[in-house]
């Protein structure tokens, strides 16, 4: 593929990234730009709701997210270089290999879960009365601004609970990777570790504990987000 990547029955071999001396300053400035952009967004939203003042922040955000990292590139050099894969003999040298099982798992889970999430979002938006769109238009807001500031915040109360279920289902459905030979959590714990130790009860308990921990963390994050959405609408 253009002399850059190779695709075969062994998988997809793509260029690999090699960090250089300018990687740390680049990441630091990128993180600083993200934090500063979020602070500007918070200030602009507060000015909009408290004083009705519209502040255009996208030039500053663009400068922070592009200008700061670009400055580090000019000072310290490129943060990354790429190692191209080469076909040597019967195998590939260099680069990173993406196995077919991982690609199949990613495409299948992404397509399956995205279809359900799309229906959840559609149902949430349709649950908001169309009069809200008309009210936004009467205030002079554009369709996009009305959708972003009025409709979607109200729809999130309907979207968050089933969306949490889909995230939990995504975590549990990933265990099906063992059926196509991908070494996921179940394969490593209930396959490799179980065959080497023979401690079936302990290994299965550890597997259940890991999935329980992931599910609890996901539920906690979504619960906090849903609480913030309800609190903002209540205010």
Secondary structure as UniProt FT lines:
FT   TURN            2..4
FT   STRAND          6..8
FT   TURN            9..10
FT   STRAND          11..14
FT   STRAND          16..19
FT   TURN            21..22
FT   HELIX           23..51
FT   HELIX           58..62
FT   HELIX           63..67
FT   HELIX           68..76
FT   STRAND          80..83
FT   STRAND          86..88
FT   TURN            89..90
FT   STRAND          91..93
FT   STRAND          96..98
FT   HELIX           100..126
FT   HELIX           131..138
FT   TURN            139..140
FT   HELIX           143..146
FT   HELIX           147..151
FT   HELIX           152..173
FT   HELIX           174..180
FT   HELIX           185..186
FT   HELIX           187..193
FT   HELIX           194..197
FT   HELIX           200..234
//
